[in-house]
Amino acid sequence: MSFRSSQPLLKCQFAHRLPGRVRIVCRAVKYLSAEQTDLEDHFSQLRGVRSQRMNCAASSVVLTYDPEAVNDEELLESVESLIQIAHAPHSVATSCDPPARPLRPSTSPRGTARGRRA
């Protein structure tokens, strides 16, 4: 399975997986360098995870884990959820950008702003 830029930003997939080790890629990781330490802390607390490494430049997360404690699909879902949570503040901030053109108060037919008396 190839990693493509057409992949949704927050959708994660396996770059490769072996029993006890996975590399998960997600385009959003590239934009989460400020949250890297927090995310790595969360990844290390996932059930069965022995070690983790996040590489923002490669948009990937490598996890070594106990295959008897957790399966790779569960890890993929957990990593994707954590990345979505970490990315959420960025989405909210961009949706609060000021409008492209200034808003004007509505005026009544007489030319005065609504709700005001002349």
C-alpha positions, 0 to 999 in steps of 0.5 A: 500500500503506497502513501499518497498525498491524495490520502485524507489528512487525518487518515492513517495507514500502515506503511509496513507491519510485522508482528511486534512492530508497525510503521504508521503514516499519516499526512497530518503528522507533518504538521504536528511537530509542536505536539510531538512530545505530547503525542509521543507520551500518549503513544507510549501509554497505549496498551502493549506499546514497548517503544515509539518514535514519531518522525514529522518529516516522514509523516510517520510513527513507529511502534514496537509492541507486545503482539500478545497484548494488542493487535496492529489494527487496534494500534492504528485506530488509537494512533489515528484518534490521538492524531485527530485530537492533536490536530483539532485545535488547528482546525478550530483556529483556522475556522475563526479567521476573520472574514475576507471582507468586512461585515457591514451593519444592515440598514433600514430603508431610511438609511439608519442602522437597524435597532438604532433611532435617529 
